[in-house]
Amino acid sequence: MGTTIPLEAGPIIQPGLDELCVAPAIGVLAALDATLAAAAQQLHAAHPDLTLGGLAFGEPLSPQARSAYLLLFRCVDLRTAIREYRHVAIDNACDQLDLPF
């Protein structure tokens, strides 16, 4: 069996209260991140034939497996975008704070 397709964009985000105070949308995005991570794991479990080795050797994929393949990569892309948004939102909120120090 070949190497599996990368499923992870990192650990599921767990925003703290300080992050939620300055960027409440991160709470909803954290729930979406967890949902996407679970969906990717389920898709991979349902299609263990999706390996880099199998794909490299040109093994034909069923239409369902092709769709799962695309969804897996889109899940990772969305999870990565959520992390990028989190950093930008927190940095922007911190820049707008008028702190004396």
NORPE-V479438 format. One record per residue. N is the residue number from 1. RES is the residue in one small letter. SS is DSSP state (~ for helix, > for strand, _ for the rest). PSI is psi as a letter, one per 30 degrees, with the letter a starting at -180 (NA if undefined). D_CENTER is the distance of its C-alpha to the mean C-alpha in Angstrom with 1 decimal. Layout:
n | res | ss | psi | d_center
N | RES | SS | PSI | D_CENTER
N | RES | SS | PSI | D_CENTER
This chain:
n | res | ss | psi | d_center
1 | m | _ | k | 24.7
2 | g | _ | a | 22.5
3 | t | _ | k | 19.4
4 | t | > | l | 16.3
5 | i | _ | k | 13.6
6 | p | _ | k | 10.8
7 | l | _ | f | 8.1
8 | e | _ | k | 6.5
9 | a | _ | g | 4.8
10 | g | _ | l | 7.2
11 | p | _ | l | 8.7
12 | i | _ | k | 7.9
13 | i | _ | k | 9.5
14 | q | _ | i | 13.1
15 | p | _ | k | 15.0
16 | g | _ | l | 18.7
17 | l | ~ | e | 21.6
18 | d | ~ | e | 22.4
19 | e | ~ | e | 19.0
20 | l | ~ | e | 19.4
21 | c | ~ | e | 22.9
22 | v | ~ | f | 22.3
23 | a | _ | i | 19.1
24 | p | _ | f | 19.0
25 | a | ~ | f | 16.2
26 | i | ~ | f | 13.8
27 | g | ~ | e | 14.8
28 | v | ~ | e | 13.7
29 | l | ~ | e | 10.3
30 | a | ~ | e | 10.0
31 | a | ~ | e | 11.1
32 | l | ~ | e | 8.7
33 | d | ~ | e | 5.7
34 | a | ~ | e | 8.1
35 | t | ~ | e | 9.0
36 | l | ~ | e | 6.0
37 | a | ~ | e | 6.0
38 | a | ~ | e | 9.7
39 | a | ~ | e | 9.9
40 | a | ~ | e | 8.6
41 | q | ~ | e | 11.1
42 | q | ~ | e | 13.7
43 | l | ~ | e | 13.6
44 | h | ~ | e | 14.0
45 | a | ~ | e | 16.7
46 | a | ~ | f | 18.4
47 | h | _ | i | 18.5
48 | p | _ | f | 19.3
49 | d | _ | f | 21.2
50 | l | _ | i | 18.1
51 | t | > | l | 18.8
52 | l | ~ | e | 19.2
53 | g | ~ | e | 22.8
54 | g | ~ | e | 23.4
55 | l | ~ | e | 21.9
56 | a | ~ | e | 23.9
57 | f | _ | g | 27.1
58 | g | _ | g | 26.7
59 | e | _ | k | 26.7
60 | p | _ | k | 26.6
61 | l | _ | k | 23.7
62 | s | _ | l | 24.5
63 | p | ~ | e | 23.3
64 | q | ~ | e | 21.1
65 | a | ~ | e | 19.5
66 | r | ~ | e | 19.1
67 | s | ~ | e | 17.2
68 | a | ~ | e | 15.0
69 | y | ~ | e | 14.5
70 | l | ~ | e | 13.4
71 | l | ~ | e | 11.1
72 | l | ~ | e | 9.3
73 | f | ~ | e | 9.0
74 | r | ~ | e | 8.1
75 | c | ~ | e | 5.2
76 | v | ~ | e | 4.0
77 | d | ~ | e | 6.0
78 | l | ~ | e | 5.1
79 | r | ~ | e | 2.2
80 | t | ~ | e | 5.2
81 | a | ~ | e | 7.5
82 | i | ~ | e | 7.2
83 | r | ~ | e | 8.1
84 | e | ~ | e | 10.7
85 | y | ~ | e | 12.1
86 | r | ~ | e | 12.5
87 | h | ~ | e | 14.5
88 | v | ~ | e | 16.5
89 | a | ~ | e | 17.3
90 | i | ~ | e | 18.5
91 | d | ~ | e | 20.4
92 | n | ~ | e | 22.0
93 | a | ~ | e | 23.0
94 | c | ~ | e | 24.5
95 | d | ~ | f | 26.4
96 | q | ~ | f | 27.9
97 | l | _ | k | 29.3
98 | d | _ | i | 32.9
99 | l | _ | k | 33.4
100 | p | _ | f | 36.8
101 | f | _ | NA | 35.3
